[in-house]
């Protein structure tokens, strides 16, 4: 049973819900009475109980479940005690709830919501390797999760170039520039390029040079609904778009080279990130004869989640269009870092 279940014998209400379902490109299973709804109650991704059938369905004592909506043509139609008995999570009335119900129906077409985590990655200085870390973390996580990688730095050369798929014809920020509201997860996923099991939103060679809040919010919303993890490669600017991501990120990874300048940059940026995000952790890129990890942590007053080695081989792979690897020393370090990066962030 993959279709939403509508339990109603109110012809006007049924017609309205079917119209909204058509607008959502979703088919609805109609049960005219409580008894015919019984077999589908626990299996449907969404149950809509019309106010006309609320008493009968409640009398059936259905098992408690999530995603039950009590719907009437007017709020005065709704018996709130019945809503409690049904275990309804939402009580709605048409036409006021039309937009909400369209979105809720459309969500069922995308499958179960995943409540994806947003993980942001930012560099504390030029050349610290934030983009490489973001890509490698995403690839490591994609071994057992659905992962969306979002390139939000228009001046970094393009994440698609970094991973070697710049020649793939697919959706990029240019194509999403006019997006407003809800994005279909299935449509977005099918249109995006993939690398190492990761869906990627990146920049084109031409077109928009910045993404506005509306399409960014739409992409993040789709990412949270349809993926287990959304990794965002942030620019080193605190503009409106960065602030939006920081407000939604469950954790920010601040990447810094183990150099005096890198430590100074991290010490300056970390307090600003802590004001804007729930959790900030450092990732230190080792350099020959560099500053110690403990010194980096103490100077920035930020916990170090892990360190990654300096690797000329990684840069060479990316220049050759091969992208980072999970099997070399850098990739193994990132795989060790992943549990710490996600620790305590379960939905």
N, C-alpha and C positions, 0 to 999 in steps of 0.2 A: 504494500500500500504506500505509494509515493505521492499520492494526491492529497491535498487538504480535504477535510471532511466538513461539509455543511449540513447541519441538522435543523431543518425548518420546513414548515408547510405554509409559510406566509408567502404568497405568490409575488408580492411586491418586493419583499426583502430578498427572496431568492433571485429575482431578476436583477436587482441591484448588485448583489454579490457576484453573480455570473458575469455581469458587465465589467466589474472591477477585476475579476480574475482574467478575463480576456485582455484587458489592458496590461495585465501583469504577465501575459503569455503563459498562464498556468491553467490546467484543467482541474475542476473541483468535482469530488464525488458527493452527490446529493443523497441524503437520507431524509425522507419526509417525516419520519417519526423516530422516537427513541429506540424502539426495538430493532429497527433496521440499521441503526447506527452502532449497535452493540459490538458487532464483529470487527468494526473498523476503528473503534475508539482508541485502543492502545497503539495502533500501528500508524495512523495518519501523522504526518509531520506537523499538522496544525488542525485543531478542531474549532469550528465556529458554531456556536449554539445560538440559534435564533431565540429571541425572547418568547416567541409563541410556544417553543418546545422546552423551555428551561425547567418548568415544574416537572414535566414527564421524565426528562433526562435525569434530574436530581433524584426523582423517586426510584430510578433504576439503580441508584447507588454505584455509579461508575467508579472504577479505580482512579486514584489520584495520579495525575500526570501533569507535565508542563505543557505550555503552548495551547491553552484553552482560552477562547475569547467568547464572551457573552455579548451578543450583538442585537440591537434593537433599531427600529426606525426612528425612535425618539428616546431620549433618556428616561422619560416618564414611563416608557414601556418596560423598563428593566426592574426586576425584583432583585434588590441588592443582596437579600438573604439567600436567594437562589444562587447568586454568583459565588457566595462563600461556600455553599454546599457543593457546587460543581468544582470548586477549586480553580475558578477562572482567574487567570493572571491579569486579564484586561477586561474592562467593560467599555463598550464603544457604541456610538450611535451614528447613523447615517442621516444627513450627508456630511456632518462635521468631520467624521473620521475617515472619509474617503481616501485621502492621500496616505494616511498611516496604513490603512488596510491594503492598499495597492502595494506598498513597500513590503508589508508583512507577508502577503501572498507571494510576491516575487521572491522573497527570501527562501521560500520552500522549494522553488525551482532550482536553487543553488545547492540544495542538500543541507545537511545539518550545519549550523553555525559552529565555527571553530574557536572563536574568541582568541584570535591570534595576538601574540605579544609583539609590541613595537620595541626594537632595540636600535638605538641610534649610535653612530660611530663618528667621532670628530677628531681631527688632527690638532695637536697643540703647536704645530709648527710645520713649515714647508718641508716636504720630504719625509715626514714621520711614517708614512705608509698606511694611512687610514683607509684609503680605497682598496688597497691590496688586502688589508685585514678584513674589511667588510665583505669582499668577494669570497675570501677563503673561509670565513666564518659561515657565510651563507651556504657554501658548498658542503662544509662539514655537517651543518644542521640538516641539509637536504637528504642525507643518507637515511633518515628515518622520520622526516617531517615534510610538510608542504611549506615551501619558503618563497617569499617574494623579496627581491632585492631592489631597492629604490635609490637611484642615483640623483641626488639633489644638488650636486655641485656642478654648475654649468661651465666652470673654468678649469676643470680637472682633466679635460681631454676625453671624457666619456668612458663609462664603465664597460660599454660594449667593446671599445677598443682594448681596454685592459684585459678582457677575457677572450678576445679574439673572435667576436661575432659581429663586428661592425658592418660586414657585407650582407648580413641577413636582413631581408625585407620584412618589416614587422612594425607594430605600433611603438611609437616613441612619444616623448612629451609634446612634440609638435602636433601629433594627432589627438592628444588629450587636452589641448589648450582651452577648448571651449566647453569642456565637460562641466555639467552642473548636476548636483543631486546624486542619485544612486547609480552605481555602475554594476552591471551584471557580472558576477564572478566568472561564470562560464565563458562569456564573451571576452572578457578581459584576458583570462588565462589563455584562451585559444589564439588571441591576437599577439601576445607578447613573445619575444624571443626567449629561448631557454638555453642555459649553459649549466652543465653538471647537475641537472635536476632542479635548477633554480629558475624561476620566472623573473625577468629583468625589465624594469622601467628605466630607460636611459635617454640621453639626448641624441638628436640627429646632428648631422654636420651643418645643416642650415635651419632656419626657422626660429622658433622662440629661444630667447636667451635667459628667460626666467619663467618659473611656473607660479601662477597666481594661487591664492588660497583655495579657491573653489575646486579646481581639478586636483590639487594636492589632497584636500580633504576627502574627495571622492575616491581617490586611489587608496588612501589610508583606511577609509571605511571598508572598502572591498577587501583590502589586505587583512584586516582584522576579522572580517566575516568568513573569508574563504581560505585563509592560510593559518598555519600554526605559528609562524614567525615572520615578521616583517623587519628586514634589516635596512636601515636608511643611512646612506653615506652623506653626511652633512658638510656644507661648506664652512669655512672659518669666518662666518659672519652671523651676527645675531639679528637678522632681518625678520620680517613678519613670517616668512615660511619656516625658517629655522625655529622660531619661537613656537609655532604651531606644532612642529614635530616634537620639540622638547616637552611641551605640555602633555603629549600623548605617550611619550616613550616611558616604558617601565624602567629602563636603565639606559644610561649614556656611557659608552666606552670612550674615554679620552686617550688618544694614542700619542705618545711622546717618545722621541729619541732620548737615549740616556746620555745627553750632553748638557753642558751648562746652560746653553740657550734653550734647549728643549725643556729643562727643568724650570727655567724662569717663565717660559711661555705657559707651561702647565699650571704653575703657581698662580698665574694671573687669570687664566681661563676657568679653572676648576670652581672657584667661588661663584662665578657667574652662572655656571651650569647647575650648581647645587641650588641656586635660587629658583631655577626654572624646571627642574626635573626631580622625580622621586628618588633616584639613586644614580650616583656617579662612581665609576671605577676607572682606575688607570690601567693601561696596557703599555708596557715599556718595551721599546725596540732597542735591543742591545747594540752597542757599537764597540769597536776595539778601544780598550783603555777608557771606557766611559764611566759615568757616574753610577754608583751602586743603586740597586733597586730600592733599598731601604732609605737612601738619601732622597731619591725621587719622591717616595711616599711621604716622608717627613716634611719636605719642603712644600709640597702641594697640599698637605693635610688631607690626602685622599687615599683610600685603600688601593693597593696594587692587586689586581685580579690575576695577573699573569704577565709573562714576558715572552717575546718572540725574538729569534736571532736575526742579526743582520745577514742578508743573503743576496749576493750579486746574482746568483742563479735564478732567483725569483724574477728580478728585473729583466734578465735575459729571456726568460720564458715569456713574459708579458710582451716584450718587444718583438718576439718572434710570433706573436698571435696565438700562443698556446694557453695563456692564462695561468693562474697559480695552480699548484699541485698539492694534494693532500698526502702524498707519499714521501716528500722530501723533508728535511729537518724543519723547515718553516711550517709546512702543512701539519706535521706531527705536533708541533708546539701549539698551533691553533686548535687542533682537535683536543689537546689537553686543556686549553683555555675555555672551550665552549661550555662545559658544565659550570664553571665558576661564573661565566658571563650570564648564565640563565638561572643561577641558584636563587631560590626563593621567589621566582617570578611565575610560578604556576598559576593559571587562570583561577 
